[in-house]
């Protein structure tokens, strides 16, 4: 499904879909489909890569979403440069920014997978003394040491090549999560860095700075983000806990060493509520007080970077919330809190086809709340669901029934209303009408009857 909705400029204009190429499944009959993992091989047909992203591009353009981040953008196994150019050309023609994922010291380099000069495995194979090393002095896989004499030139040449070769609208920089290099040069570099700053931030800064500097003149017009892998809550987590929302400092020192037009990507996954507020809390209040009663994201807390976006993992393979679940409340909360905290955008995954109704609702909610983050759920129903379901009244009815079902409070008359709407639309479908409307109401009817949310539509 795609929708062409009338939208003004978003309140969160730098918002995008986050994807892996191997698990972005908008073509459902490819035998190589995967729906798990991260650093997987690409097993689908090369032509499926182009078609998956053509369909996702159409969705983003119709919803007013600025960008699509693609990890695995450049791979020999799905067509290399030519296929990636086709993806970028099509997105550019639709006004959508393709953002290749770039591993600066890990995760593939500029050219994610293949025998190419800007692939990181190729670089360390040609320069074995450039490998990142662990505490015992042993090489760490295919990671590159950011203080190797040839590293900065290699990375900057790759960045310039990427932005010259493809009509891309941005990029996303990562360096290998919380990796630290123990090569003597890297360790000696600590002497020139503020004491007490987390070492993983220092290593991020060492690789992000030259990458951003290589394209610095393009940063004001491009959506170029750099991942922190943490939230922006100052301080440290309780002993024995993962970082979650915490930075483990008050302000990462790298921020003052990076070009300010680059955009910090902060992980909101642990900052939003682990147990989302009931949708009923947002039905008639766009900014209920309960949404701000959150120790992981105190009211008034802003990120320390000059420009910032947030990334939500919920409803993906990396979350306790299932990949196929609807997360309308979390999307609403994330957009509301990001807007109030001065972020420019929010990203969610874009991998699951919108034929799956829970994700159709996620995409529509994302579109609505990046444009109007302070709207109520009822306004979402009238404006956005109403555009899909045929009228503002029907959209509002769906939103209210959805909230009451999710809250476990559907009355028998409400269940009957849902069933009647689904039944009437089923008859319309038999006459060749209203298939899309029926899919939404049929899904909600099944939910009202107690069916499992994630198993009512094929789980691709």
C-alpha positions as semicolon CSV with decimal commas, in nm:
position;residue;x (nm);y (nm);z (nm)
1;X;0,000;0,000;0,000
2;X;0,107;0,356;-0,065
3;X;-0,077;0,678;0,005
4;X;-0,046;1,025;-0,142
5;X;-0,144;1,244;0,151
6;X;-0,153;1,621;0,145
7;X;0,109;1,740;0,392
8;X;0,267;2,075;0,492
9;X;0,632;2,098;0,595
10;X;0,679;1,863;0,891
11;X;0,735;1,992;1,242
12;X;1,009;1,722;1,251
13;X;1,149;1,772;0,899
14;X;1,460;1,552;0,927
15;X;1,266;1,229;0,980
16;X;1,343;0,906;0,797
17;X;1,296;0,530;0,772
18;X;1,585;0,312;0,898
19;X;1,646;-0,011;0,704
20;X;1,873;-0,303;0,631
21;X;1,866;-0,411;0,266
22;X;1,839;-0,784;0,347
23;X;1,533;-0,749;0,572
24;X;1,345;-0,471;0,390
25;X;1,070;-0,690;0,247
26;X;0,823;-0,514;0,020
27;X;0,841;-0,785;-0,248
28;X;0,685;-1,089;-0,084
29;X;0,770;-1,374;-0,321
30;X;1,151;-1,359;-0,324
31;X;1,298;-1,689;-0,195
32;X;1,582;-1,507;-0,015
33;X;1,368;-1,307;0,228
34;X;1,505;-1,266;0,582
35;X;1,334;-1,099;0,876
36;X;1,606;-1,112;1,141
37;X;1,964;-1,019;1,214
38;X;2,188;-0,733;1,113
39;X;2,516;-0,820;0,935
40;X;2,352;-1,081;0,714
41;X;2,439;-1,166;0,357
42;X;2,198;-1,045;0,091
43;X;2,016;-1,359;-0,030
44;X;1,738;-1,204;-0,240
45;X;1,749;-1,153;-0,614
46;X;1,942;-0,840;-0,723
47;X;1,633;-0,697;-0,891
48;X;1,441;-0,728;-0,563
49;X;1,676;-0,475;-0,401
50;X;1,571;-0,213;-0,655
51;X;1,201;-0,300;-0,633
52;X;1,189;-0,313;-0,251
53;X;1,327;0,039;-0,232
54;X;1,113;0,168;-0,520
55;X;0,805;0,069;-0,320
56;X;0,940;0,209;0,006
57;X;1,033;0,532;-0,174
58;X;0,677;0,566;-0,299
59;X;0,553;0,522;0,057
60;X;0,794;0,783;0,196
61;X;0,706;1,033;-0,076
62;X;0,333;0,987;-0,021
63;X;0,364;1,026;0,356
64;X;0,594;1,328;0,353
65;X;0,889;1,141;0,509
66;X;1,219;1,298;0,407
67;X;1,461;1,007;0,391
68;X;1,537;0,635;0,376
69;X;1,851;0,508;0,548
70;X;1,991;0,195;0,380
71;X;2,247;-0,028;0,545
72;X;2,394;-0,244;0,270
73;X;2,338;0,028;0,007
74;X;2,646;-0,082;-0,189
75;X;2,692;-0,458;-0,228
76;X;2,823;-0,662;-0,517
77;X;2,558;-0,927;-0,446
78;X;2,264;-0,702;-0,534
79;X;2,409;-0,524;-0,831
80;X;2,681;-0,301;-0,694
81;X;2,711;0,053;-0,825
82;X;2,454;0,023;-1,103
83;X;2,170;-0,108;-0,881
84;X;2,246;0,146;-0,609
85;X;2,242;0,426;-0,863
86;X;1,897;0,312;-0,981
87;X;1,769;0,323;-0,622
88;X;1,916;0,668;-0,561
89;X;1,799;0,806;-0,897
90;X;1,441;0,697;-0,838
91;X;1,431;0,835;-0,484
92;X;1,580;1,164;-0,597
93;X;1,311;1,195;-0,865
94;X;1,050;1,160;-0,588
95;X;1,215;1,409;-0,353
96;X;1,323;1,138;-0,106
97;X;1,676;1,142;0,040
98;X;1,858;0,809;0,024
99;X;2,100;0,786;0,319
100;X;2,360;0,508;0,279
101;X;2,480;0,356;0,604
102;X;2,855;0,405;0,634
103;X;3,073;0,216;0,877
104;X;3,366;0,440;0,956
105;X;3,581;0,191;1,150
106;X;3,362;-0,120;1,123
107;X;3,044;-0,225;0,938
108;X;3,181;-0,229;0,587
109;X;3,305;0,122;0,518
110;X;3,155;0,329;0,235
111;X;3,112;0,024;0,008
112;X;2,942;-0,219;0,244
113;X;3,028;-0,553;0,083
114;X;3,253;-0,632;-0,211
115;X;3,606;-0,611;-0,345
116;X;3,612;-0,233;-0,372
117;X;3,871;0,024;-0,261
118;X;3,625;0,187;-0,019
119;X;3,523;-0,139;0,147
120;X;3,676;-0,165;0,494
121;X;3,776;-0,532;0,457
122;X;3,961;-0,442;0,138
123;X;4,134;-0,155;0,318
124;X;4,264;-0,362;0,609
125;X;4,358;-0,647;0,376
126;X;4,576;-0,404;0,181
127;X;4,703;-0,244;0,503
128;X;4,714;-0,523;0,764
129;X;4,885;-0,294;1,014
130;X;4,569;-0,076;1,005
131;X;4,354;-0,332;1,184
132;X;4,180;-0,238;1,507
133;X;4,320;-0,443;1,796
134;X;4,177;-0,565;2,125
135;X;4,323;-0,538;2,477
136;X;4,556;-0,832;2,406
137;X;4,690;-0,668;2,092
138;X;4,505;-0,910;1,866
139;X;4,328;-0,786;1,549
140;X;3,953;-0,730;1,590
141;X;3,793;-0,876;1,280
142;X;3,786;-0,632;0,990
143;X;3,781;-0,318;1,203
144;X;4,011;-0,030;1,110
145;X;4,223;0,172;1,351
146;X;4,120;0,538;1,316
147;X;4,472;0,665;1,397
148;X;4,647;0,468;1,120
149;X;4,839;0,713;0,895
150;X;4,645;0,615;0,582
151;X;4,302;0,587;0,742
152;X;4,182;0,947;0,720
153;X;4,272;0,978;0,350
154;X;4,096;0,649;0,273
155;X;3,780;0,748;0,460
156;X;3,762;1,099;0,316
157;X;3,826;0,982;-0,039
158;X;3,545;0,729;0,003
159;X;3,304;0,990;0,136
160;X;3,376;1,228;-0,151
161;X;3,342;0,948;-0,405
162;X;3,006;0,842;-0,261
163;X;2,854;1,189;-0,275
164;X;2,989;1,251;-0,625
165;X;2,887;0,914;-0,768
166;X;2,526;0,895;-0,649
167;X;2,238;1,147;-0,621
168;X;2,199;1,073;-0,251
169;X;2,037;1,306;-0,002
170;X;2,249;1,221;0,299
171;X;2,417;0,939;0,492
172;X;2,430;0,774;0,833
173;X;2,764;0,723;1,006
174;X;2,830;0,441;1,252
175;X;3,160;0,319;1,389
176;X;3,082;-0,025;1,530
177;X;2,862;0,043;1,834
178;X;3,076;0,062;2,147
179;X;3,403;-0,065;2,000
180;X;3,734;0,066;2,129
181;X;4,072;0,021;1,959
182;X;4,368;-0,063;2,182
183;X;4,638;-0,005;1,920
184;X;4,921;0,195;2,090
185;X;4,858;0,502;1,872
186;X;4,490;0,500;1,972
187;X;4,574;0,463;2,337
188;X;4,838;0,740;2,320
189;X;4,575;0,967;2,168
190;X;4,391;0,969;2,502
191;X;4,645;1,217;2,636
192;X;4,503;1,484;2,404
193;X;4,140;1,408;2,492
194;X;3,941;1,533;2,793
195;X;3,975;1,294;3,084
196;X;3,662;1,110;3,190
197;X;3,502;1,115;2,847
198;X;3,377;0,765;2,753
199;X;3,632;0,595;2,530
200;X;3,369;0,477;2,282
201;X;3,268;0,840;2,221
202;X;3,635;0,930;2,167
203;X;3,667;0,660;1,900
204;X;3,344;0,776;1,739
205;X;3,478;1,130;1,723
206;X;3,809;1,015;1,571
207;X;3,626;0,862;1,275
208;X;3,319;1,082;1,243
209;X;3,515;1,409;1,225
210;X;3,712;1,334;0,906
211;X;3,409;1,175;0,740
212;X;3,198;1,485;0,803
213;X;3,481;1,723;0,712
214;X;3,517;1,556;0,372
215;X;3,165;1,670;0,275
216;X;3,132;1,966;0,512
217;X;3,014;2,211;0,243
218;X;2,722;1,978;0,163
219;X;2,606;1,927;0,521
220;X;2,356;2,218;0,533
221;X;2,162;2,069;0,238
222;X;2,207;1,699;0,316
223;X;2,063;1,476;0,589
224;X;2,389;1,338;0,732
225;X;2,358;1,179;1,076
226;X;2,609;1,022;1,313
227;X;2,506;0,752;1,558
228;X;2,579;0,776;1,929
229;X;2,413;0,441;2,023
230;X;2,284;0,602;2,344
231;X;2,014;0,831;2,464
232;X;2,104;1,181;2,582
233;X;2,034;1,141;2,955
234;X;2,338;1,272;3,146
235;X;2,509;1,046;3,396
236;X;2,567;0,673;3,425
237;X;2,329;0,379;3,456
238;X;2,296;0,177;3,775
239;X;2,582;-0,067;3,820
240;X;2,535;-0,379;3,610
241;X;2,286;-0,215;3,373
242;X;2,330;-0,142;3,005
243;X;2,373;0,219;2,894
244;X;2,013;0,253;2,778
245;X;1,927;0,623;2,785
246;X;2,251;0,730;2,958
247;X;2,551;0,906;2,798
248;X;2,784;0,811;3,087
249;X;2,896;1,175;3,094
250;X;2,737;1,519;3,090
251;X;2,841;1,608;2,735
252;X;3,050;1,397;2,494
253;X;3,371;1,581;2,406
254;X;3,345;1,480;2,040
255;X;3,047;1,714;1,990
256;X;3,275;2,018;2,001
257;X;3,511;1,853;1,749
258;X;3,253;1,764;1,482
259;X;3,121;1,998;1,211
260;X;2,804;2,146;1,363
261;X;2,589;2,086;1,054
262;X;2,620;1,711;1,098
263;X;2,326;1,568;1,291
264;X;2,360;1,358;1,606
265;X;2,141;1,046;1,599
266;X;2,040;0,969;1,957
267;X;1,881;0,637;2,048
268;X;1,536;0,701;2,193
269;X;1,459;0,331;2,244
270;X;1,544;0,340;2,615
271;X;1,419;0,694;2,669
272;X;1,056;0,637;2,572
273;X;0,841;0,432;2,807
274;X;0,918;0,060;2,810
275;X;0,547;0,008;2,868
276;X;0,381;0,268;2,644
277;X;0,097;0,484;2,766
278;X;-0,244;0,348;2,664
279;X;-0,366;0,503;2,342
280;X;-0,664;0,629;2,538
281;X;-0,425;0,875;2,709
282;X;-0,378;1,044;2,371
283;X;-0,735;1,014;2,244
284;X;-0,835;1,365;2,347
285;X;-0,505;1,506;2,475
286;X;-0,213;1,566;2,243
287;X;0,036;1,627;2,525
288;X;-0,097;1,458;2,841
289;X;0,102;1,522;3,157
290;X;0,162;1,148;3,195
291;X;0,377;1,150;2,880
292;X;0,632;1,367;3,062
293;X;0,646;1,166;3,385
294;X;0,947;0,966;3,272
295;X;1,274;0,937;3,463
296;X;1,456;0,827;3,147
297;X;1,352;1,147;2,969
298;X;1,288;1,424;3,222
299;X;1,079;1,719;3,115
300;X;1,297;1,992;2,963
301;X;1,592;1,766;2,877
302;X;1,751;1,855;2,542
303;X;2,029;1,674;2,352
304;X;2,377;1,832;2,368
305;X;2,447;1,829;1,991
306;X;2,373;2,143;1,784
307;X;2,147;1,938;1,555
308;X;1,979;1,615;1,659
309;X;1,745;1,338;1,554
310;X;1,617;1,034;1,742
311;X;1,605;0,663;1,651
312;X;1,338;0,423;1,780
313;X;1,403;0,045;1,766
314;X;1,060;-0,066;1,886
315;X;0,881;-0,309;1,649
316;X;1,205;-0,434;1,499
317;X;1,419;-0,745;1,539
318;X;1,625;-0,556;1,799
319;X;1,342;-0,482;2,038
320;X;1,138;-0,655;2,304
321;X;0,839;-0,528;2,105
322;X;0,782;-0,765;1,815
323;X;0,881;-0,679;1,458
324;X;0,517;-0,707;1,345
325;X;0,342;-0,517;1,625
326;X;0,172;-0,181;1,603
327;X;0,347;0,085;1,813
328;X;0,124;0,387;1,757
329;X;0,156;0,502;2,119
330;X;0,538;0,482;2,112
331;X;0,551;0,670;1,781
332;X;0,323;0,940;1,919
333;X;0,528;0,967;2,239
334;X;0,861;0,973;2,053
335;X;0,747;1,246;1,816
336;X;0,592;1,456;2,091
337;X;0,895;1,434;2,319
338;X;1,143;1,485;2,033
339;X;0,958;1,798;1,921
340;X;0,946;1,940;2,274
341;X;1,319;1,862;2,319
342;X;1,425;2,045;2,005
343;X;1,510;1,746;1,784
344;X;1,476;1,789;1,407
345;X;1,345;1,443;1,334
346;X;1,267;1,089;1,438
347;X;1,339;0,761;1,262
348;X;1,159;0,428;1,279
349;X;1,213;0,111;1,080
350;X;1,072;0,090;0,729
351;X;1,129;-0,277;0,657
352;X;0,783;-0,435;0,688
353;X;0,544;-0,395;0,396
354;X;0,240;-0,178;0,463
355;X;0,012;-0,462;0,355
356;X;0,062;-0,573;0,714
357;X;-0,204;-0,362;0,887
358;X;-0,022;-0,305;1,219
359;X;0,265;-0,153;1,021
360;X;0,024;0,037;0,796
361;X;-0,096;0,201;1,118
362;X;0,263;0,264;1,228
363;X;0,351;0,433;0,900
364;X;0,039;0,647;0,899
365;X;0,090;0,746;1,264
366;X;0,454;0,830;1,193
367;X;0,354;1,050;0,900
368;X;0,090;1,228;1,106
369;X;0,293;1,290;1,421
370;X;0,615;1,406;1,251
371;X;0,393;1,671;1,092
372;X;0,169;1,745;1,393
373;X;0,342;1,600;1,703
374;X;0,101;1,766;1,947
375;X;-0,217;1,635;1,782
376;X;-0,452;1,398;1,961
377;X;-0,524;1,045;1,847
378;X;-0,868;1,163;1,748
379;X;-0,711;1,424;1,516
380;X;-0,488;1,152;1,371
381;X;-0,804;0,958;1,299
382;X;-0,990;1,243;1,133
383;X;-0,703;1,379;0,924
384;X;-0,482;1,085;0,832
385;X;-0,691;0,772;0,882
386;X;-0,983;0,965;0,737
387;X;-0,785;1,015;0,415
388;X;-0,734;0,639;0,389
389;X;-1,074;0,520;0,511
390;X;-1,286;0,759;0,311
391;X;-1,405;1,024;0,556
392;X;-1,299;1,208;0,873
393;X;-1,584;1,046;1,068
394;X;-1,480;0,695;0,970
395;X;-1,117;0,769;1,051
396;X;-1,213;0,903;1,391
397;X;-1,430;0,599;1,461
398;X;-1,141;0,368;1,374
399;X;-0,899;0,560;1,598
400;X;-1,138;0,551;1,893
401;X;-1,214;0,181;1,851
402;X;-0,840;0,111;1,817
403;X;-0,768;0,293;2,144
404;X;-1,048;0,117;2,332
405;X;-0,945;-0,225;2,197
406;X;-0,582;-0,165;2,295
407;X;-0,697;-0,058;2,641
408;X;-0,915;-0,366;2,681
409;X;-1,231;-0,155;2,710
410;X;-1,438;-0,233;2,400
411;X;-1,808;-0,258;2,482
412;X;-2,035;-0,509;2,312
413;X;-2,198;-0,232;2,099
414;X;-1,852;-0,117;1,990
415;X;-1,751;-0,471;1,898
416;X;-2,072;-0,503;1,699
417;X;-2,003;-0,174;1,521
418;X;-1,656;-0,298;1,420
419;X;-1,796;-0,631;1,303
420;X;-2,076;-0,463;1,107
421;X;-1,832;-0,228;0,933
422;X;-1,602;-0,518;0,842
423;X;-1,894;-0,726;0,719
424;X;-2,041;-0,448;0,507
425;X;-1,703;-0,377;0,351
426;X;-1,650;-0,746;0,281
427;X;-1,962;-0,737;0,067
428;X;-1,832;-0,425;-0,105
429;X;-1,506;-0,606;-0,184
430;X;-1,707;-0,885;-0,350
431;X;-1,846;-0,613;-0,578
432;X;-1,497;-0,483;-0,653
433;X;-1,488;-0,188;-0,411
434;X;-1,323;-0,073;-0,087
435;X;-1,054;-0,343;-0,054
436;X;-0,819;-0,120;0,143
437;X;-1,085;-0,001;0,384
438;X;-1,192;-0,361;0,443
439;X;-0,834;-0,467;0,529
440;X;-0,819;-0,213;0,811
441;X;-1,160;-0,295;0,956
442;X;-1,115;-0,669;0,911
443;X;-0,788;-0,654;1,107
444;X;-0,952;-0,452;1,387
445;X;-1,246;-0,692;1,392
446;X;-1,010;-0,984;1,437
447;X;-0,834;-0,800;1,719
448;X;-1,170;-0,728;1,884
449;X;-1,245;-1,100;1,867
450;X;-0,925;-1,180;2,052
451;X;-0,701;-1,290;1,766
452;X;-0,323;-1,246;1,799
453;X;-0,207;-0,917;1,647
454;X;0,104;-1,048;1,482
455;X;-0,046;-1,352;1,312
456;X;-0,339;-1,208;1,118
457;X;-0,130;-1,122;0,811
458;X;0,174;-1,295;0,665
459;X;0,478;-1,194;0,867
460;X;0,731;-1,069;0,614
